Amino acid sequence: MSESLENNESTPERKKSAEISEFTAQDFIEYRRHSAAALNNLTEAYYQGELKAMAIQEQLMVDDEQIGLIMFVLDSFRKPRDESKTFRNDGSHIAVHSIQLFETARNKFGINYPEVLNTLLLHDIEEDTQLTNNDIRKKFGDRTAELASIMTEQVSESESSSDLNKSDQRKVSIIHFIKQLKTGGEAIAIAETFDRMDDVSDLKYITDKVDGSQEQKDKAENKLAEKFAKCLYTIDQVTDSANTSEVNRLREFFNQVIQEQRKTMFSQYGLEITDDAIGQEYERYKELEKHN
């Protein structure tokens, strides 16, 4: 599982171009917003019976294997685990997230590794739909199911019933999840980086609650510091276990997205997410890690 993708003869080389190298963190955030809207329209049209698989394949420019995975994702999310798993914070169909990660990795970063792209498409199936990892295994094989399982966070009853406060319980859960992620090698390190990059690009559900009051401003700043620290800690840990040129390239870009979002939060909403605030949250992960 820890084999470098670059040494896998069955994996196509990633495409390299000036367009990819010039893609900035600001470009990514803007692209993410527009592509989410476009993919949500596509998903809604499919669910309403107005769009067939062949038309989706043409629009997304994917091969026969990839359209099979995409249709599996779309159909799986017709049966969410519960109603809260139907839509994302930005109001889009939850299936959009997985397809968008796939498109972002392939189109904007030149990632063509099948293991990564397949994992991005399938990583939320087990957690957010009524389908199981065994359903993925039957359809796409053992390795694909294994990687999807590694990307599925499990919350144990012991953590939820511990003496820690809710914030620390959640941190412990993330620490355990990171240990799981680190077993997946480069493919999971890349996939998780894209997932966390998307996580910090969508902050509207936090900023929408800022009404000008100091109380709401403080709450938003605290939530953002927690989110940034969680994502930074996760990526630092996961990418450290898969130290390759590709992983390092994406890790650096992820850090740029964080910095771009911090600037945007200040310039547009007056929210200051300081190094100290992020650092305190980050250090708490390290403290809890020693005992878990």
C-alpha positions in Angstrom: 0.0 0.0 0.0 2.9 2.3 0.5 4.3 1.9 -3.0 4.9 5.2 -4.8 2.4 5.8 -7.6 5.3 7.0 -9.7 6.8 3.5 -9.6 3.5 1.8 -10.6 3.9 0.8 -14.2 0.1 0.5 -14.6 -0.4 4.2 -13.7 -0.3 6.8 -16.5 2.1 9.7 -15.9 0.5 12.9 -14.7 0.2 15.5 -17.4 2.3 18.6 -17.0 1.5 22.0 -18.5 2.1 25.7 -17.9 -1.7 26.0 -17.2 -1.4 23.6 -14.2 1.8 25.3 -12.8 0.2 28.7 -13.0 -3.0 27.7 -11.2 -3.0 29.7 -8.0 -4.8 29.2 -4.6 -7.1 32.1 -5.5 -7.9 30.5 -8.9 -8.7 27.2 -7.1 -11.2 28.9 -4.7 -12.9 30.6 -7.5 -12.9 27.5 -9.7 -14.3 25.4 -6.8 -17.3 27.8 -6.5 -18.2 27.8 -10.2 -17.6 24.1 -10.8 -19.8 23.2 -7.8 -22.7 25.1 -9.3 -22.2 23.5 -12.7 -21.9 20.0 -11.3 -25.0 20.6 -9.1 -27.0 21.5 -12.2 -25.8 18.3 -13.9 -26.6 16.2 -10.9 -30.1 17.8 -10.5 -30.8 17.2 -14.2 -29.8 13.5 -13.8 -32.0 13.0 -10.8 -34.9 14.7 -12.6 -34.5 12.3 -15.5 -33.4 15.0 -17.9 -29.9 13.7 -18.4 -28.6 10.2 -19.3 -25.3 8.6 -18.6 -24.0 9.1 -22.2 -24.6 12.9 -21.9 -22.9 13.1 -18.6 -19.9 11.1 -20.0 -19.7 13.7 -22.9 -19.9 16.7 -20.6 -17.3 15.4 -18.1 -15.1 14.0 -20.9 -14.5 10.7 -19.1 -13.8 7.2 -20.3 -16.1 4.2 -20.0 -14.6 3.0 -16.7 -14.8 6.5 -15.1 -18.4 7.0 -16.2 -19.3 3.7 -14.5 -17.8 5.0 -11.2 -19.5 8.4 -11.6 -22.9 6.8 -12.2 -22.4 4.5 -9.2 -21.7 7.6 -7.1 -24.8 9.5 -8.4 -27.1 6.5 -7.9 -25.6 5.7 -4.4 -26.5 9.2 -3.2 -30.1 8.7 -4.2 -30.1 6.6 -0.9 -28.4 8.8 1.7 -27.7 7.3 5.1 -30.0 10.0 6.5 -31.7 13.2 5.3 -28.8 15.3 6.6 -26.6 13.6 4.0 -28.7 14.8 1.1 -27.1 18.2 0.6 -23.8 19.9 1.5 -23.4 23.1 3.5 -23.4 25.1 0.3 -26.8 23.7 -0.8 -25.5 21.4 -3.5 -26.3 17.7 -3.8 -23.8 15.8 -1.7 -22.8 13.7 -4.7 -21.3 16.8 -6.2 -18.4 16.8 -3.7 -17.0 13.5 -4.9 -17.3 14.3 -8.6 -15.8 17.7 -8.0 -12.8 16.3 -6.2 -12.3 14.0 -9.2 -12.6 16.8 -11.7 -10.3 19.1 -9.7 -7.6 16.5 -9.4 -7.7 15.5 -13.0 -8.4 18.8 -14.8 -6.6 21.3 -12.6 -3.7 19.4 -11.1 -3.1 16.8 -13.8 -3.6 13.8 -11.6 -4.3 10.7 -13.7 -3.6 8.0 -11.2 -6.6 5.6 -11.2 -6.2 4.7 -7.5 -6.4 8.4 -6.5 -9.3 9.3 -8.9 -11.3 6.2 -8.0 -10.8 6.9 -4.3 -11.9 10.5 -4.6 -15.1 9.4 -6.3 -15.9 6.6 -3.8 -14.6 7.9 -0.5 -17.9 9.1 1.0 -20.1 6.2 -0.2 -19.8 4.0 3.0 -20.1 7.0 5.3 -22.9 8.9 3.7 -25.1 6.4 1.8 -26.9 3.2 2.6 -24.4 1.2 0.5 -21.5 -0.7 2.2 -17.9 -1.3 1.5 -18.9 -4.8 0.3 -21.1 -3.2 -2.4 -18.0 -1.3 -3.6 -15.9 -4.5 -3.5 -18.4 -6.4 -5.6 -18.6 -3.7 -8.2 -15.0 -2.5 -8.4 -12.7 -5.0 -6.7 -10.7 -5.5 -3.5 -8.1 -2.7 -4.0 -10.7 0.0 -4.8 -12.8 -1.1 -1.8 -9.7 -1.1 0.4 -8.8 2.5 -0.4 -12.4 3.7 -0.1 -12.5 2.1 3.4 -9.3 3.8 4.5 -10.9 7.1 3.6 -14.0 6.4 5.7 -13.8 7.8 9.2 -15.1 5.5 12.0 -16.3 7.0 15.3 -16.0 4.5 18.2 -18.4 4.4 21.1 -15.5 4.7 23.6 -14.5 8.1 22.2 -18.1 9.5 22.4 -18.4 8.3 26.1 -15.0 9.5 27.3 -14.3 12.1 30.0 -13.0 14.5 27.4 -15.1 17.5 26.3 -16.7 17.4 22.9 -14.0 19.3 21.2 -11.3 17.0 22.5 -13.4 13.9 21.7 -13.6 15.1 18.1 -9.8 15.7 18.0 -9.2 12.2 19.3 -11.4 10.8 16.6 -9.4 12.7 14.0 -6.1 11.4 15.5 -7.4 7.8 15.1 -8.6 8.5 11.6 -5.2 9.9 10.7 -3.6 6.6 11.8 -5.9 4.8 9.5 -5.1 7.2 6.6 -1.4 6.8 7.0 -1.7 3.1 6.1 -2.8 4.0 2.6 0.5 5.4 1.3 0.8 8.0 -1.5 -2.7 7.4 -3.1 -4.5 8.2 0.2 -2.1 11.1 1.0 -3.0 12.7 -2.3 -6.7 12.0 -2.0 -7.0 13.3 1.5 -5.1 16.5 0.6 -7.7 17.2 -2.1 -10.5 16.4 0.3 -9.2 18.8 3.0 -8.4 21.5 0.3 -12.0 21.4 -0.7 -13.0 21.5 3.0 -11.3 24.9 3.6 -12.5 26.4 0.3 -16.1 26.3 1.4 -16.6 28.6 4.4 -19.8 30.3 3.5 -21.8 28.3 6.1 -19.6 30.0 8.7 -19.4 33.5 7.3 -23.2 33.6 6.6 -23.8 33.7 10.4 -21.6 36.8 10.9 -24.2 39.5 11.5 -21.9 42.3 12.6 -22.1 41.5 16.3 -18.9 40.9 18.3 -20.4 37.6 19.6 -20.9 36.2 16.1 -17.6 37.5 15.0 -15.8 35.7 17.8 -17.7 32.5 17.2 -16.8 32.6 13.5 -13.1 33.2 14.3 -13.1 30.3 16.7 -14.7 27.9 14.2 -12.3 28.9 11.5 -9.3 28.5 13.7 -10.5 25.0 14.6 -11.2 24.1 11.0 -7.8 25.4 9.7 -5.9 23.7 12.5 -7.8 20.4 12.0 -7.0 20.4 8.2 -3.4 21.5 8.7 -2.7 18.9 11.3 -4.3 16.2 9.2 -2.4 17.0 6.1 0.9 17.5 8.0 0.5 14.0 9.4 -0.7 12.2 6.4 1.7 13.7 3.9 4.6 13.1 6.2 4.1 9.4 5.8 4.2 9.6 2.0 7.0 12.1 1.3 7.1 12.2 -2.6 7.4 15.1 -5.0 3.7 14.9 -6.0 2.6 14.8 -2.4 4.9 17.7 -1.5 3.6 19.8 -4.4 0.0 19.4 -3.2 0.9 20.0 0.4 2.5 23.3 -0.5 -0.6 24.3 -2.6 -2.9 23.3 0.3 -1.0 25.6 2.6 -1.4 28.4 0.1 -5.1 27.9 0.0 -5.2 28.2 3.8 -3.3 31.5 3.6 -5.5 32.8 0.8 -8.6 32.0 2.9 -7.3 33.8 6.0 -6.7 36.9 3.9 -10.2 36.7 2.4 -11.8 36.2 5.8 -10.1 39.4 7.0 -10.6 41.6 4.0 -14.3 40.6 3.3 -15.6 39.9 6.8 -13.2 41.5 9.3 -12.4 38.0 10.7 -8.8 37.6 11.9 -7.7 34.1 12.3 -4.3 34.5 14.0 -1.3 32.2 14.0 -1.8 31.9 17.8 -5.4 30.8 17.5 -4.6 28.2 15.0 -1.4 27.2 16.9 -3.3 26.5 20.1 -5.7 24.2 18.4 -2.9 22.5 16.5 -0.9 22.0 19.7 -3.9 20.4 21.4 -3.9 17.7 18.7 -0.2 17.0 19.5 -0.9 16.8 23.2 -3.8 14.4 22.7 -1.8 12.4 20.2 0.7 11.4 23.0 -2.1 9.5 24.9 -3.9 8.0 21.9 
